[in-house]
Amino acid sequence: MSAWQFDRDAVRVFRFVRCAFDAETGVGQLVYAFDEGPELIETVTIPGAPFVLDDARARAVEQALRLLHLIAGVSYYKAGVPEDIRIESYGIDAGTAALLEEIYVNGLGEFAYRNGLNLHGRIKFPVEQALSTDEAAPALGLRKHALVAIGGGKDSLVSIEALRSIGVEQTVTWIGGSQLIKACAERTELPTLNLGRQLAPELFEFNRQGAWNGHIPVTVLNSAIMVFAAVLLGVDQVVFSNERSASYGSLIEGTGEVNHQWSKGWACERAFGEEVQRRIAADLHYYSLLRPLSELAVARQFAKTDRYDAHFSSCNRNFHLLGERPTSRWCGVCPKCHFVFLALAPFMPKPRLVGIFGRNLLDDAAQIPGYDALLEYRDHKPFECVGEGRESRAAMAALAERPEWREDVVVERFNREIRPQLDATEFAIEPLLTIDEEHRIPPALWGQLRANFTA
């Protein structure tokens, strides 16, 4: 390490060196390098070892590991963004290369915007022409069971309760050491699975040496880890909780759309899910249970139970803290806190909502700039996982009609200053609560779930 210094402007090649999995220990290694620099070794740990695999499952595990290796590489590639990408221990076909280019270019969209970079046309994954794109993965006979991703927020809890309501066997799954997520997972009283991911330590040294840094498409990376776990555990579903609002980004003047949560969107879910069934296992279903719903529709579902009021948090600042579970689950000043408070307010009694957050965010003048961004009023939608501007405008308009909310300073100011500038169609919540039919939920499940979401 001491003989090789990282220089983001000098690196020429990003190398996918190799990947390997030890079935005895459950530890996978993902190895990368820049030029002739040190090997960057990331580890992923799947509990349940030793794993005994027949030939078909072993092949599927290898394919899942390779896909994970390729997607997880985005964490390292972004440090130098060289034009030359090499895959050294296996080849990929044109279909996989196209998927990876889509993930890297779009998933690094916010990163590129913030760093003044243009990645379009720069990222090209090498194709091994001898590999056929027509070869389809077989069905593995996976058992009917869902690994459901939990992030500690309202969305995954809505999915978990919806699956529980129709009797689907599930394991609540998360990646990393968050105490807050662990406590929320345990509150479900369902089986839990904590997957391990350890980044190569050299990456942090590269950052100190001036590497490019910024947001990555973490949802599709976590999806790849969970697909790998699902194949090892022999289960047929990997379930996320990304609503349809995730497909819409921030509209930035002079730049266009930049979507902070692109890898939560429909285009990524569809492309990744198709790749899983094409290359790994035909009977492994990857889908978002909430894709047919808006953020407001999810909030309405969450408000139906108070089971998680004292446990959930969508505040990202909590997840930046190291160590123990934070004493306060809501910072009260970030875009996620602003939006979740606003989205829940039309569907929840005011004392309950204020009790969850510990204060009334809509009666604090200091919060006005944050809410203006959510409303897309004189500002663009924040680079956060929040709903569309029209959802925030409709929720705020609904509160302006209610005696218990309309005198609060943020609501009163909306009613006086912003609402007169809007078209009346911006006020209606009901059209935003409709169910969409664009999703990857297995048909048999959707037939049961649809009734749950419309009740």
C-alpha positions in Angstrom: 0.0 0.0 0.0 2.8 2.5 0.9 4.4 2.1 -2.5 1.3 3.0 -4.4 -0.6 6.2 -4.0 -4.1 6.8 -5.3 -4.4 9.6 -7.8 -7.9 9.9 -9.3 -6.7 11.8 -12.3 -3.9 9.3 -13.1 -5.8 5.9 -12.8 -6.4 4.3 -16.2 -8.0 1.0 -15.5 -10.6 -0.4 -13.0 -10.3 -4.2 -12.6 -12.8 -6.8 -11.5 -10.1 -9.1 -10.3 -12.0 -12.1 -9.0 -14.8 -13.3 -6.7 -15.0 -16.4 -4.5 -17.4 -18.0 -2.0 -16.5 -20.4 0.9 -19.6 -22.6 1.5 -18.1 -23.8 4.8 -17.9 -20.3 6.3 -20.6 -18.4 4.4 -18.1 -15.7 3.5 -17.8 -14.3 -0.1 -14.9 -12.2 -1.3 -15.3 -9.5 -4.0 -11.9 -8.3 -5.3 -11.1 -5.2 -7.3 -8.1 -3.0 -8.2 -7.1 0.2 -10.0 -4.2 -0.2 -12.4 -1.5 -2.2 -10.6 -2.6 -0.9 -7.2 -3.4 -3.0 -4.1 -6.3 -5.5 -4.2 -9.5 -4.1 -2.7 -11.2 -7.0 -1.0 -14.8 -6.6 0.1 -16.4 -9.4 2.1 -20.1 -10.5 2.3 -21.2 -12.9 5.0 -24.3 -15.0 4.8 -25.4 -16.7 8.1 -26.3 -20.4 7.9 -23.1 -22.0 6.9 -22.0 -24.6 6.0 -24.1 -24.6 2.8 -24.6 -27.9 1.0 -25.3 -27.2 -2.7 -26.2 -29.5 -5.6 -24.8 -28.8 -9.0 -27.7 -26.6 -10.2 -27.7 -24.5 -7.0 -23.9 -24.2 -7.1 -24.0 -22.8 -10.6 -26.8 -20.4 -9.6 -24.7 -19.3 -6.6 -21.7 -18.7 -8.8 -23.9 -16.5 -11.2 -25.4 -14.6 -8.3 -21.9 -14.0 -6.8 -20.7 -12.7 -10.1 -23.6 -10.3 -10.5 -23.0 -9.1 -6.9 -19.3 -8.6 -7.7 -20.1 -6.5 -10.7 -22.8 -4.4 -9.0 -20.8 -3.9 -5.8 -17.9 -2.6 -7.8 -19.7 0.7 -8.2 -18.5 1.6 -4.7 -14.9 1.4 -5.8 -15.2 2.4 -9.5 -16.5 5.9 -8.5 -13.2 6.7 -6.7 -11.5 7.2 -10.1 -14.1 6.7 -12.9 -11.5 5.5 -15.4 -12.7 4.7 -19.0 -11.1 1.3 -19.1 -13.1 -1.4 -17.3 -11.7 -5.0 -17.2 -13.3 -8.3 -16.0 -10.4 -10.7 -15.4 -11.7 -14.0 -14.1 -14.9 -14.6 -16.1 -16.8 -13.1 -19.0 -20.3 -11.5 -19.4 -22.7 -11.4 -22.3 -24.2 -8.3 -23.9 -27.3 -8.4 -21.8 -25.4 -8.2 -18.5 -23.1 -5.5 -19.9 -26.1 -3.4 -20.8 -27.7 -3.8 -17.4 -24.4 -2.8 -15.7 -24.0 0.3 -17.9 -27.6 1.3 -17.0 -26.9 0.8 -13.3 -23.6 2.6 -13.2 -24.6 5.6 -15.4 -28.0 6.2 -13.9 -27.2 5.0 -10.4 -24.3 7.4 -10.3 -26.4 10.3 -11.7 -26.4 12.4 -8.5 -22.7 11.6 -7.9 -21.8 12.8 -11.4 -24.0 15.9 -11.0 -22.5 16.9 -7.7 -18.9 16.3 -8.9 -19.4 18.0 -12.3 -18.8 14.8 -14.2 -20.4 13.3 -17.4 -20.5 9.5 -17.3 -22.7 9.1 -20.4 -20.7 7.2 -23.0 -17.8 6.8 -20.6 -18.8 3.5 -18.9 -18.5 0.4 -21.1 -18.4 -3.1 -19.8 -16.4 -5.6 -21.9 -18.6 -8.3 -23.6 -17.4 -11.8 -24.2 -18.8 -12.4 -27.7 -18.8 -16.2 -27.3 -21.4 -16.0 -24.6 -25.0 -16.4 -25.7 -27.6 -14.0 -24.4 -30.3 -16.5 -25.2 -29.2 -19.1 -22.6 -31.8 -19.0 -19.8 -31.3 -20.1 -16.2 -33.3 -23.1 -15.0 -35.8 -23.2 -12.3 -34.2 -24.5 -9.1 -37.3 -25.7 -7.2 -36.9 -23.0 -4.6 -39.3 -23.1 -1.6 -42.0 -20.5 -1.2 -40.5 -18.1 1.3 -39.7 -14.3 1.1 -36.6 -12.5 2.3 -38.0 -9.1 3.0 -35.6 -6.1 3.2 -36.2 -3.9 6.2 -34.7 -0.5 6.5 -36.3 0.7 9.7 -38.8 3.0 8.0 -42.5 2.9 7.4 -42.4 1.4 3.9 -40.8 -2.0 4.7 -43.1 -2.4 7.7 -46.1 -1.9 5.4 -44.8 -4.7 3.2 -44.1 -7.0 6.1 -47.6 -6.6 7.5 -49.2 -7.0 4.1 -47.4 -10.3 3.6 -48.3 -11.4 7.1 -52.0 -10.7 6.4 -52.1 -13.2 3.6 -50.0 -15.8 5.3 -46.7 -15.6 3.3 -43.8 -17.1 5.2 -41.1 -14.4 5.5 -37.7 -13.6 7.0 -37.0 -10.0 7.9 -33.6 -9.2 6.4 -31.1 -6.4 6.6 -27.5 -5.7 5.8 -25.0 -4.1 8.3 -24.9 -3.4 12.0 -27.7 -0.8 12.6 -29.1 -1.2 16.0 -32.2 0.8 15.0 -33.0 -1.6 12.2 -32.3 -4.6 14.4 -34.8 -3.3 17.0 -37.4 -2.6 14.4 -36.9 -6.1 12.9 -37.3 -7.7 16.3 -40.5 -5.8 16.8 -42.1 -7.7 13.9 -41.7 -10.9 16.0 -40.8 -12.7 12.7 -37.6 -14.7 11.8 -34.7 -12.3 11.1 -31.6 -12.5 9.0 -28.7 -10.1 9.4 -26.3 -10.1 6.4 -22.8 -8.8 6.7 -21.0 -6.5 4.3 -17.4 -5.2 4.9 -16.0 -2.6 2.5 -12.3 -2.8 1.6 -10.5 -0.6 4.1 -8.3 0.9 1.3 -11.3 2.7 -0.1 -11.4 5.1 3.0 -7.7 5.8 2.5 -8.4 6.6 -1.2 -11.0 9.0 -0.1 -8.5 10.8 2.1 -6.2 11.0 -0.9 -8.8 12.8 -2.9 -10.9 10.1 -4.6 -14.2 11.1 -6.2 -16.9 10.4 -3.7 -20.7 10.6 -3.4 -24.0 8.7 -3.6 -24.2 5.2 -5.1 -27.2 3.1 -6.2 -27.3 1.3 -2.8 -30.7 -0.3 -3.2 -29.7 -2.4 -6.2 -26.4 -3.3 -4.5 -28.4 -4.5 -1.4 -30.7 -6.3 -3.8 -27.8 -8.2 -5.3 -26.6 -9.3 -1.8 -30.1 -10.5 -0.9 -30.5 -12.4 -4.2 -27.2 -14.1 -3.4 -28.5 -15.0 0.0 -31.8 -16.3 -1.4 -30.1 -18.7 -3.7 -27.9 -20.0 -0.9 -30.9 -20.4 1.4 -33.1 -21.9 -1.3 -36.0 -19.4 -1.1 -38.0 -18.0 -4.0 -38.6 -14.3 -3.3 -36.6 -11.2 -2.5 -38.9 -8.4 -1.6 -38.2 -4.7 -1.4 -40.6 -1.8 -0.5 -40.0 0.9 -3.2 -43.1 2.8 -4.1 -43.9 4.2 -7.6 -42.8 7.8 -6.5 -39.2 6.5 -6.4 -39.2 6.6 -10.2 -39.3 10.4 -10.3 -36.2 12.5 -9.7 -35.3 16.1 -9.0 -35.8 18.4 -12.0 -32.7 20.7 -12.1 -32.7 23.8 -14.3 -30.1 23.5 -17.0 -29.4 19.8 -16.2 -32.7 17.9 -16.4 -33.8 15.1 -14.1 -31.4 13.6 -11.5 -32.9 10.8 -9.5 -31.3 10.3 -6.0 -33.2 7.1 -5.7 -32.9 5.7 -9.3 -32.1 2.2 -8.1 -35.4 2.2 -6.2 -37.3 3.1 -9.3 -39.3 0.9 -11.7 -36.7 0.9 -14.5 -34.0 -0.6 -12.3 -36.3 -3.1 -10.6 -37.6 -4.4 -13.9 -34.1 -4.7 -15.5 -32.5 -6.3 -12.4 -35.4 -8.7 -11.8 -35.3 -9.8 -15.4 -31.5 -10.4 -15.2 -32.0 -12.5 -12.0 -34.5 -14.8 -13.8 -32.4 -14.9 -17.0 -29.0 -15.6 -15.5 -29.5 -17.0 -12.0 -32.8 -18.9 -11.4 -36.1 -18.8 -13.4 -38.1 -19.3 -10.2 -36.5 -16.5 -8.1 -38.8 -13.6 -7.9 -37.4 -10.1 -7.2 -40.0 -7.4 -6.7 -41.1 -4.4 -4.8 -44.4 -5.0 -2.9 -45.2 -1.3 -2.9 -44.5 -0.5 -6.5 -48.2 0.0 -7.3 -48.6 2.6 -4.5 -47.7 6.3 -4.1 -45.9 7.5 -1.0 -49.2 8.9 0.3 -50.9 5.5 -0.2 -48.1 3.9 1.7 -48.5 6.4 4.5 -52.2 5.7 4.6 -51.4 1.9 5.0 -48.9 2.6 7.7 -51.3 4.7 9.7 -53.7 1.8 10.1 -51.6 0.3 12.9 -49.6 1.8 15.8 -47.5 -1.3 16.4 -44.3 0.4 15.2 -44.9 4.0 16.4 -42.2 3.8 19.0 -39.7 1.8 16.9 -39.6 3.0 13.2 -37.5 5.8 11.8 -37.1 7.1 8.2 -34.5 9.7 9.3 -31.3 9.1 7.4 -29.2 11.1 9.9 -29.8 8.3 12.4 -28.2 5.8 10.1 -25.1 8.0 9.9 -24.4 7.5 13.6 -22.0 4.9 14.7 -22.5 2.4 17.5 -25.6 2.3 19.7 -29.2 2.9 18.7 -29.8 6.7 18.8 -32.0 8.0 21.7 -34.0 10.2 19.3 -35.2 8.5 16.2 -36.1 11.7 14.3 -33.7 14.7 13.9 -36.7 16.8 12.8 -34.7 18.9 10.3 -33.8 16.6 7.4 -35.9 16.2 4.2 -36.9 12.6 5.3 -38.3 13.9 8.6 -40.1 16.7 6.8 -41.7 14.5 4.3 -42.7 11.5 6.5 -44.4 14.0 9.0 -46.3 15.6 6.1 -47.2 12.3 4.4 -48.6 10.8 7.6 -50.5 13.9 8.8 -53.6 13.5 6.6 -54.1 9.9 7.8 -53.2 10.1 11.5 -54.6 11.9 14.5 -52.4 14.9 15.3 -51.5 13.9 18.8 -50.3 10.5 17.7 -48.1 12.0 14.9 -46.6 14.7 17.2 -46.0 12.0 19.8 -44.0 10.0 17.3 -41.8 12.9 16.3 -41.6 14.6 19.7 -42.7 17.9 18.1 -44.9 19.5 15.5 -42.7 20.2 12.4 -45.5 22.1 10.7 -45.6 24.7 13.4 -42.0 25.8 13.2 -41.1 28.7 10.8 -37.5 27.4 10.6 -38.8 24.4 8.6 -40.3 26.5 5.8 -37.3 26.3 3.4 -37.3 22.5 3.8 -41.0 22.3 3.0 -40.6 24.6 0.0 -38.2 22.1 -1.5 -40.7 19.2 -1.0 -43.4 21.4 -2.6 -41.0 22.2 -5.4 -41.7 25.9 -4.7 -38.7 28.0 -5.7 -36.5 25.0 -5.2 -36.1 21.5 -6.6 -37.0 18.3 -4.8 -34.3 17.3 -2.3 -31.8 14.6 -3.1 -33.5 12.2 -0.8 -35.9 9.3 -0.8 -39.0 11.5 -0.6 -42.3 11.6 -2.5 -43.2 13.7 -5.6 -43.9 17.4 -5.3 -47.5 16.9 -6.2 -47.9 14.5 -3.3 -46.5 17.1 -0.8 -48.7 19.8 -2.3 -51.8 17.6 -2.0 -51.0 16.6 1.6 -50.4 20.3 2.5 -53.7 21.4 0.9 -55.6 18.7 2.8 -54.2 19.9 6.1 -55.1 23.5 5.2 -58.7 22.4 5.2 -58.5 20.9 8.7 -59.1 23.1 11.9 -56.4 21.2 13.9 -53.7 21.9 11.3 -54.5 25.1 9.3 -53.2 27.5 11.9 -49.8 25.9 12.1 -47.2 28.3 10.7 -46.0 26.2 7.7 -49.6 25.2 6.7 -50.9 28.8 7.2 -48.1 30.2 5.0 -48.8 27.5 2.3 -52.5 28.5 2.3 -51.7 32.2 2.1 -48.7 32.4 -0.2 -48.4 29.2 -2.3 -51.9 27.7 -2.7 -53.2 30.7 -4.7 -50.6 30.0 -7.4 -51.6 26.4 -7.9 -54.1 24.8 -10.1 -57.1 23.2 -8.2 -56.1 19.8 -9.5 -52.9 20.0 -7.3 -55.1 19.8 -4.2 -56.7 16.4 -4.5 -55.3 13.5 -2.6 -57.7 10.8 -3.9 -56.1 10.5 -7.4 -52.8 9.9 -5.8 -54.1 7.0 -3.8 -55.0 4.9 -6.9 -53.4 1.5 -7.4 -51.0 1.2 -10.4 -50.7 -2.1 -12.3 -47.0 -1.7 -13.3 -45.1 -4.1 -11.0 -43.4 -7.4 -10.7 -45.5 -8.9 -7.9 -46.3 -12.6 -8.6 -49.9 -12.7 -9.9 -51.2 -15.1 -7.2 -49.9 -12.8 -4.5 -51.1 -9.6 -6.1 -54.7 -11.0 -6.3 -54.7 -11.2 -2.5 -52.7 -8.0 -1.8 -54.7 -5.7 -4.0 -57.7 -6.0 -1.8 -55.5 -5.3 1.2 -54.2 -2.1 -0.3 -57.6 -0.8 -1.4 -59.4 -1.4 1.9 
